[in-house]
Amino acid sequence: MESIELFPSLSHCVETTAKKEFWNSVNQYMESGQEDRRLQERIKLLKAFLESMDFKKLRSQSERYLLEGKKVKFVIRWQGDKPRCEMVVTEESEG
């Protein structure tokens, strides 16, 4: 399974971003009318992430950087049978 990248902003925290990505994936899966293992795994990982993370902590960590004008990315992947989340901070690109 590949990783999932979420890009929160000051107007959409990581939890809101994850929920939106979860429902987009569910809708895409339902509309496809066929079994798509990649989407199934994506939905499973996002669901586990939404059910197990401390979003208050993730929000406070990311907002600090967002307020400084930096770009924040959360990379989610499986670590054993649990979701693992890594926050990556970069300078905001121009343009």
N, CA, C and O of each residue as an XYZ file, in Angstrom:
380
protein
N       0.848     -1.195      0.000
C       0.000      0.000      0.000
C       0.876      1.234      0.000
O       1.820      1.350      0.782
N       0.553      2.133     -0.872
C       1.285      3.396     -0.899
C       0.853      4.270      0.269
O      -0.068      3.921      1.008
N       1.502      5.373      0.428
C       1.147      6.310      1.485
C       0.097      7.291      0.962
O      -0.118      7.415     -0.244
N      -0.537      7.973      1.887
C      -1.518      9.013      1.564
C      -0.956     10.323      2.078
O      -0.467     10.397      3.206
N      -1.025     11.357      1.253
C      -0.546     12.673      1.656
C      -1.732     13.602      1.859
O      -2.603     13.716      0.997
N      -1.755     14.260      3.004
C      -2.800     15.228      3.328
C      -2.159     16.590      3.542
O      -1.123     16.705      4.196
N      -2.785     17.618      2.983
C      -2.247     18.968      3.056
C      -3.234     19.885      3.782
O      -4.110     20.470      3.145
N      -3.103     20.017      5.106
C      -4.000     20.914      5.836
C      -3.667     22.368      5.547
O      -2.594     22.691      5.036
N      -4.610     23.236      5.886
C      -4.397     24.681      5.738
C      -4.958     25.353      6.988
O      -5.460     24.681      7.889
N      -4.872     26.654      7.037
C      -5.443     27.366      8.182
C      -6.963     27.251      8.205
O      -7.573     27.351      9.269
N      -7.577     27.045      7.054
C      -9.036     26.929      7.002
C      -9.528     25.484      7.072
O     -10.708     25.252      7.337
N      -8.642     24.504      6.839
C      -9.015     23.086      6.904
C      -7.921     22.303      7.622
O      -6.852     22.054      7.065
N      -8.203     21.915      8.874
C      -7.220     21.171      9.660
C      -7.020     19.770      9.082
O      -7.713     19.367      8.148
N      -6.081     19.049      9.641
C      -5.759     17.710      9.132
C      -6.949     16.763      9.280
O      -7.156     15.905      8.422
N      -7.729     16.902     10.343
C      -8.891     16.034     10.522
C      -9.931     16.287      9.431
O     -10.454     15.341      8.844
N     -10.228     17.540      9.160
C     -11.185     17.894      8.109
C     -10.684     17.421      6.746
O     -11.454     16.899      5.940
N      -9.406     17.606      6.502
C      -8.790     17.174      5.245
C      -8.881     15.657      5.095
O      -9.176     15.162      4.007
N      -8.632     14.916      6.171
C      -8.705     13.453      6.140
C     -10.143     12.984      5.911
O     -10.376     12.048      5.146
N     -11.104     13.630      6.568
C     -12.519     13.263      6.375
C     -12.944     13.499      4.933
O     -13.634     12.670      4.340
N     -12.535     14.625      4.374
C     -12.876     14.932      2.980
C     -12.276     13.888      2.036
O     -12.942     13.421      1.112
N     -11.023     13.528      2.275
C     -10.349     12.527      1.445
C     -11.012     11.163      1.603
O     -11.151     10.425      0.627
N     -11.421     10.824      2.823
C     -12.111      9.564      3.086
C     -13.407      9.494      2.279
O     -13.648      8.514      1.575
N     -14.240     10.533      2.381
C     -15.536     10.509      1.687
C     -15.377     10.601      0.176
O     -16.166     10.008     -0.559
N     -14.376     11.327     -0.301
C     -14.100     11.339     -1.750
C     -13.744      9.936     -2.234
O     -14.197      9.507     -3.296
N     -12.933      9.224     -1.454
C     -12.534      7.863     -1.821
C     -13.724      6.910     -1.776
O     -13.871      6.064     -2.658
N     -14.574      7.037     -0.759
C     -15.779      6.198     -0.657
C     -16.690      6.441     -1.855
O     -17.165      5.493     -2.480
N     -16.930      7.699     -2.171
C     -17.792      8.038     -3.311
C     -17.213      7.513     -4.620
O     -17.940      6.973     -5.454
N     -15.919      7.670     -4.794
C     -15.261      7.182     -6.005
C     -15.397      5.663     -6.113
O     -15.636      5.128     -7.196
N     -15.244      4.987     -4.995
C     -15.370      3.521     -4.969
C     -16.799      3.103     -5.329
O     -17.003      2.189     -6.128
N     -17.780      3.779     -4.734
C     -19.190      3.433     -4.988
C     -19.582      3.722     -6.435
O     -20.333      2.958     -7.041
N     -19.082      4.807     -6.981
C     -19.416      5.189     -8.351
C     -18.749      4.297     -9.388
O     -19.241      4.171    -10.509
N     -17.639      3.680     -9.022
C     -16.913      2.870     -9.996
C     -17.679      1.597    -10.357
O     -17.551      1.083    -11.468
N     -18.474      1.092     -9.414
C     -19.261     -0.092     -9.696
C     -18.455     -1.372     -9.785
O     -18.985     -2.408    -10.185
N     -17.192     -1.320     -9.424
C     -16.355     -2.512     -9.457
C     -15.424     -2.513     -8.257
O     -15.215     -1.487     -7.610
N     -14.873     -3.677     -7.974
C     -13.978     -3.797     -6.831
C     -12.607     -3.221     -7.177
O     -11.930     -3.705     -8.084
N     -12.215     -2.204     -6.461
C     -10.932     -1.539     -6.675
C     -10.124     -1.676     -5.393
O     -10.377     -0.976     -4.413
N      -9.147     -2.587     -5.406
C      -8.369     -2.865     -4.194
C      -7.599     -1.645     -3.695
O      -7.456     -1.450     -2.488
N      -7.111     -0.835     -4.609
C      -6.355      0.354     -4.205
C      -7.252      1.299     -3.400
O      -6.849      1.822     -2.361
N      -8.470      1.506     -3.897
C      -9.401      2.377     -3.181
C      -9.843      1.744     -1.859
O     -10.006      2.448     -0.862
N     -10.035      0.442     -1.841
C     -10.404     -0.241     -0.596
C      -9.333     -0.036      0.473
O      -9.647      0.262      1.625
N      -8.080     -0.195      0.089
C      -6.970     -0.013      1.030
C      -6.870      1.440      1.493
O      -6.596      1.708      2.663
N      -7.091      2.359      0.585
C      -7.062      3.789      0.904
C      -8.142      4.127      1.937
O      -7.882      4.823      2.919
N      -9.353      3.624      1.697
C     -10.473      3.856      2.605
C     -10.174      3.250      3.978
O     -10.430      3.878      5.005
N      -9.639      2.043      3.993
C      -9.312      1.355      5.236
C      -8.268      2.143      6.040
O      -8.405      2.296      7.253
N      -7.234      2.637      5.366
C      -6.186      3.408      6.043
C      -6.727      4.736      6.574
O      -6.442      5.105      7.714
N      -7.495      5.447      5.771
C      -8.069      6.721      6.221
C      -9.014      6.527      7.401
O      -9.018      7.326      8.337
N      -9.814      5.467      7.355
C     -10.741      5.168      8.457
C      -9.953      4.905      9.741
O     -10.289      5.450     10.792
N      -8.921      4.085      9.666
C      -8.098      3.788     10.842
C      -7.423      5.055     11.360
O      -7.336      5.259     12.571
N      -6.951      5.894     10.463
C      -6.314      7.158     10.840
C      -7.311      8.055     11.584
O      -6.994      8.608     12.637
N      -8.518      8.191     11.026
C      -9.539      9.042     11.638
C      -9.973      8.520     13.009
O     -10.326      9.307     13.887
N      -9.949      7.226     13.192
C     -10.398      6.635     14.450
C      -9.323      6.622     15.536
O      -9.649      6.461     16.712
N      -8.060      6.785     15.174
C      -7.012      6.550     16.163
C      -6.102      7.738     16.483
O      -5.357      7.684     17.461
N      -6.142      8.798     15.692
C      -5.191      9.895     15.904
C      -5.693     10.915     16.934
O      -6.894     11.080     17.148
N      -4.742     11.577     17.548
C      -5.020     12.679     18.471
C      -4.996     13.963     17.637
O      -3.949     14.586     17.458
N      -6.166     14.341     17.136
C      -6.222     15.469     16.203
C      -5.957     16.812     16.880
O      -5.470     17.741     16.235
N      -6.264     16.923     18.147
C      -5.943     18.161     18.859
C      -4.433     18.390     18.834
O      -3.967     19.504     18.598
N      -3.681     17.328     19.077
C      -2.212     17.409     19.068
C      -1.689     17.705     17.657
O      -0.829     18.568     17.478
N      -2.212     16.984     16.658
C      -1.763     17.207     15.275
C      -2.085     18.628     14.812
O      -1.281     19.257     14.125
N      -3.255     19.128     15.186
C      -3.654     20.481     14.814
C      -2.708     21.511     15.415
O      -2.260     22.427     14.725
N      -2.406     21.362     16.699
C      -1.528     22.352     17.340
C      -0.124     22.311     16.751
O       0.521     23.350     16.613
N       0.355     21.113     16.401
C       1.680     20.998     15.784
C       1.707     21.670     14.412
O       2.650     22.396     14.097
N       0.691     21.434     13.606
C       0.705     21.946     12.237
C       0.363     23.429     12.151
O       0.930     24.140     11.321
N      -0.554     23.913     12.991
C      -0.970     25.315     12.917
C       0.188     26.264     13.154
O       0.252     27.336     12.553
N       1.093     25.877     14.016
C       2.259     26.725     14.299
C       3.026     27.030     13.012
O       3.416     28.171     12.767
N       3.235     26.009     12.204
C       3.974     26.183     10.946
C       3.128     26.898      9.887
O       3.638     27.721      9.126
N       1.844     26.577      9.848
C       0.970     27.229      8.875
C       0.899     28.733      9.126
O       0.873     29.525      8.184
N       0.867     29.120     10.390
C       0.842     30.550     10.728
C       2.131     31.258     10.315
O       2.132     32.468     10.089
N       3.223     30.507     10.217
C       4.498     31.071      9.761
C       4.577     31.101      8.236
O       5.583     31.538      7.679
N       3.525     30.642      7.557
C       3.517     30.647      6.096
C       4.188     29.435      5.472
O       4.494     29.439      4.280
N       4.417     28.404      6.266
C       5.062     27.202      5.740
C       4.013     26.206      5.251
O       2.836     26.292      5.602
N       4.464     25.276      4.445
C       3.592     24.244      3.896
C       3.719     22.995      4.763
O       4.827     22.555      5.066
N       2.588     22.431      5.158
C       2.572     21.243      6.012
C       1.931     20.091      5.247
O       0.909     20.247      4.579
N       2.565     18.940      5.369
C       2.041     17.730      4.735
C       2.078     16.619      5.769
O       3.079     16.439      6.462
N       0.981     15.873      5.873
C       0.956     14.675      6.701
C       1.000     13.471      5.777
O       0.194     13.356      4.853
N       1.944     12.577      6.031
C       2.077     11.346      5.248
C       1.602     10.204      6.133
O       2.129      9.974      7.222
N       0.590      9.491      5.636
C      -0.010      8.396      6.406
C       0.307      7.088      5.704
O       0.188      6.976      4.484
N       0.711      6.102      6.489
C       0.970      4.759      5.943
C       0.769      3.762      7.071
O       0.699      4.135      8.243
N       0.680      2.517      6.712
C       0.554      1.460      7.712
C       1.908      1.187      8.354
O       2.937      1.171      7.678
N       1.895      0.976      9.649
C       3.053      0.471     10.376
C       2.517     -0.733     11.152
O       1.917     -0.591     12.217
N       2.745     -1.904     10.596
C       2.112     -3.100     11.126
C       0.628     -3.030     10.820
O       0.238     -2.914      9.658
N      -0.199     -3.098     11.848
C      -1.643     -3.015     11.633
C      -2.229     -1.692     12.119
O      -3.442     -1.566     12.285
N      -1.351     -0.696     12.349
C      -1.807      0.616     12.807
C      -1.347      1.705     11.841
O      -0.289      1.593     11.221
N      -2.159      2.767     11.719
C      -1.728      3.874     10.858
C      -0.605      4.659     11.528
O      -0.616      4.881     12.739
N       0.346      5.067     10.726
C       1.466      5.890     11.191
C       1.387      7.211     10.454
O       1.108      7.246      9.256
N       1.629      8.287     11.162
C       1.507      9.622     10.585
C       2.812     10.378     10.785
O       3.355     10.430     11.889
N       3.303     10.959      9.705
C       4.527     11.762      9.770
C       4.216     13.151      9.224
O       3.619     13.281      8.155
N       4.619     14.184      9.952
C       4.404     15.551      9.498
C       5.676     16.054      8.831
O       6.765     15.939      9.392
N       5.534     16.614      7.628
C       6.660     17.169      6.877
C       6.382     18.659      6.665
O       5.315     19.035      6.180
N       7.329     19.483      7.023
C       7.182     20.930      6.894
C       8.194     21.451      5.899
O       9.381     21.137      5.991
N       7.723     22.263      4.926
C       8.621     22.862      3.953
C       8.289     24.346      3.828
O       7.208     24.793      4.213
N       9.232     25.090      3.288
C       8.974     26.500      3.007
C       7.914     26.587      1.917
O       7.922     25.789      0.979
N       7.015     27.536      2.031
C       5.981     27.733      1.001
C       6.640     28.122     -0.312
O       7.445     29.051     -0.366
N       6.293     27.407     -1.356
C       6.895     27.728     -2.663
C       6.256     28.970     -3.252
O       5.068     29.222     -3.051
N       7.040     29.741     -3.976
C       6.525     30.963     -4.609
C       5.742     30.600     -5.856
O       6.035     29.621     -6.542
N       4.727     31.426     -6.128
C       3.993     31.260     -7.371
C       2.751     30.538     -7.153
O       1.998     30.304     -8.099
